[in-house]
Amino acid sequence: MSTATSTPVPAELLAEVMTLPPAARQWLGNYLLDSLEPVVDPKLVAAAWKDEIAKRIEDIELGRVQMVDAASSAERIRARLAEARRG
């Protein structure tokens, strides 16, 4: 059923979209998801990361955090996941 302006209602639109090939549906889905994301200035993102990196370096240098090697970290993650699966 269409509205008076011939705009498809959501169910009709969805049915029509589902007839598209998978690649076209994927592109459309990504496009729609991207449209929901706020536009962010890349310079602001870079500045925020620069601040975050400086904070993390300071935390390391002042001993506020404990460094953990990758193997130990992965083992801790695996143990937590196993614990969560057991309930």
VOBA-1610 file (N, C-alpha, C; in pm, whole numbers, padded with zeros to 5 digits, always signed):
BEGIN
Met+00084-00117+00000Met+00000+00000+00000Met+00088+00123+00000Ser+00056+00220-00083Ser+00133+00343-00091Ser+00053+00457-00033Thr+00124+00562+00007Thr+00055+00680+00055Thr+00005+00759-00064Ala-00065+00869-00036Ala-00122+00951-00144Ala-00013+01005-00237Thr+00108+01019-00187Thr+00216+01072-00270Thr+00294+00961-00339Ser+00243+00840-00335Ser+00306+00723-00396Ser+00439+00685-00333Thr+00461+00724-00209Thr+00579+00681-00136Thr+00548+00546-00074Pro+00631+00444-00099Pro+00602+00312-00042Pro+00603+00317+00110Val+00512+00242+00170Val+00516+00229+00316Val+00631+00135+00349Pro+00680+00136+00473Pro+00797+00056+00508Pro+00791-00090+00464Ala+00678-00158+00479Ala+00670-00299+00442Ala+00692-00317+00292Glu+00632-00229+00213Glu+00651-00238+00067Glu+00796-00208+00031Leu+00851-00107+00095Leu+00989-00069+00067Leu+01083-00183+00103Leu+01061-00244+00218Leu+01144-00356+00260Leu+01132-00473+00162Ala+01012-00503+00119Ala+00992-00613+00023Ala+01066-00584-00107Glu+01062-00459-00150Glu+01132-00422-00274Glu+01283-00431-00256Val+01333-00384-00143Val+01476-00389-00117Val+01524-00534-00111Met+01444-00621-00055Met+01485-00761-00042Met+01496-00832-00176Thr+01446-00772-00283Thr+01461-00832-00416Thr+01595-00796-00479Leu+01668-00702-00416Leu+01799-00663-00469Leu+01900-00775-00447Pro+02004-00780-00531Pro+02110-00878-00510Pro+02181-00851-00376Pro+02241-00953-00317Pro+02307-00936-00187Pro+02406-00819-00182Ala+02486-00803-00285Ala+02586-00695-00283Ala+02518-00558-00278Ala+02407-00543-00348Ala+02335-00416-00347Ala+02271-00392-00211Arg+02217-00498-00148Arg+02159-00484-00014Arg+02267-00448+00087Gln+02385-00508+00071Gln+02495-00477+00162Gln+02535-00331+00148Trp+02547-00285+00024Trp+02583-00145+00002Trp+02478-00053+00063Leu+02350-00084+00041Leu+02242-00002+00094Leu+02244-00003+00247Gly+02263-00119+00305Gly+02270-00128+00451Gly+02383-00043+00507Asn+02501-00053+00446Asn+02614+00028+00491Asn+02585+00177+00475Tyr+02523+00213+00362Tyr+02490+00352+00336Tyr+02394+00404+00444Leu+02293+00324+00476Leu+02196+00366+00578Leu+02261+00377+00716Leu+02347+00282+00750Leu+02417+00289+00879Leu+02506+00412+00886Asp+02578+00438+00778Asp+02665+00556+00774Asp+02585+00684+00792Ser+02461+00685+00740Ser+02379+00806+00751Ser+02338+00833+00895Leu+02346+00734+00982Leu+02311+00753+01122Leu+02427+00804+01206Glu+02548+00790+01154Glu+02667+00833+01227Glu+02684+00985+01214Pro+02717+01048+01324Pro+02741+01192+01314Pro+02867+01220+01233Val+02867+01331+01164Val+02985+01371+01088Val+03085+01430+01187Val+03204+01373+01188Val+03305+01416+01283Val+03424+01474+01206Asp+03471+01585+01255Asp+03587+01650+01195Asp+03711+01564+01222Pro+03780+01518+01117Pro+03899+01434+01137Pro+04005+01501+01223Lys+04014+01633+01219Lys+04112+01704+01303Lys+04078+01690+01450Leu+03948+01689+01482Leu+03907+01670+01621Leu+03938+01529+01669Val+03918+01432+01581Val+03950+01293+01614Val+04099+01278+01639Ala+04180+01335+01549Ala+04325+01326+01564Ala+04371+01393+01694Ala+04312+01506+01727Ala+04350+01576+01850Ala+04311+01494+01973Ala+04193+01433+01968Ala+04149+01350+02081Ala+04242+01230+02100Trp+04283+01167+01989Trp+04375+01054+02000Trp+04511+01099+02052Lys+04556+01215+02008Lys+04684+01267+02056Lys+04679+01286+02208Asp+04568+01343+02258Asp+04551+01361+02402Asp+04548+01227+02475Glu+04476+01131+02418Glu+04465+00999+02480Glu+04601+00930+02486Ile+04677+00939+02379Ile+04810+00877+02377Ile+04900+00941+02482Ala+04896+01074+02491Ala+04978+01144+02591Ala+04939+01100+02732Lys+04809+01085+02758Lys+04762+01041+02890Lys+04811+00900+02920Arg+04803+00813+02821Arg+04848+00674+02844Arg+04998+00667+02868Ile+05075+00745+02795Ile+05220+00748+02816Ile+05250+00798+02957Glu+05181+00903+02999Glu+05200+00957+03133Glu+05165+00853+03239Asp+05054+00782+03219Asp+05014+00678+03313Asp+05122+00570+03326Ile+05183+00534+03215Ile+05290+00433+03217Ile+05412+00487+03289Glu+05453+00608+03251Glu+05575+00666+03309Glu+05562+00691+03460Leu+05442+00724+03506Leu+05422+00751+03649Leu+05383+00626+03728Gly+05378+00513+03660Gly+05347+00387+03727Gly+05202+00371+03770Arg+05112+00448+03709Arg+04970+00437+03745Arg+04904+00315+03681Val+04969+00258+03582Val+04917+00137+03518Val+05028+00033+03514Gln+04987-00091+03507Gln+05083-00201+03499Gln+05082-00255+03357Met+05198-00263+03298Met+05209-00316+03162Met+05193-00469+03168Val+05125-00524+03069Val+05103-00668+03061Val+05142-00712+02920Asp+05222-00817+02909Asp+05262-00864+02776Asp+05142-00928+02705Ala+05150-00935+02574Ala+05038-00983+02492Ala+04996-01125+02529Ala+05090-01213+02552Ala+05057-01353+02583Ala+04978-01362+02715Ser+05023-01289+02815Ser+04952-01290+02944Ser+04813-01229+02930Ser+04805-01123+02855Ser+04676-01058+02834Ser+04578-01152+02763Ala+04626-01220+02659Ala+04540-01314+02586Ala+04495-01427+02677Glu+04583-01475+02762Glu+04547-01584+02854Glu+04440-01538+02953Arg+04454-01416+03004Arg+04353-01363+03097Arg+04218-01349+03027Ile+04219-01305+02904Ile+04094-01291+02828Ile+04030-01428+02807Arg+04111-01527+02766Arg+04058-01662+02746Arg+03999-01716+02875Ala+04063-01693+02988Ala+04014-01741+03116Ala+03881-01674+03151Arg+03870-01544+03127Arg+03745-01474+03155Arg+03633-01523+03065Leu+03663-01547+02938Leu+03562-01599+02847Leu+03514-01738+02889Ala+03609-01823+02928Ala+03573-01958+02973Ala+03486-01950+03097Glu+03520-01860+03189Glu+03441-01842+03311Glu+03299-01795+03276Ala+03290-01702+03184Ala+03157-01647+03144Ala+03072-01756+03079Arg+03135-01842+03001Arg+03059-01952+02934Arg+03006-02052+03035Arg+03082-02072+03142Arg+03038-02167+03245Arg+02923-02110+03327Gly+02910-01979+03322Gly+02798-01915+03389Gly+02826-01878+03526
//
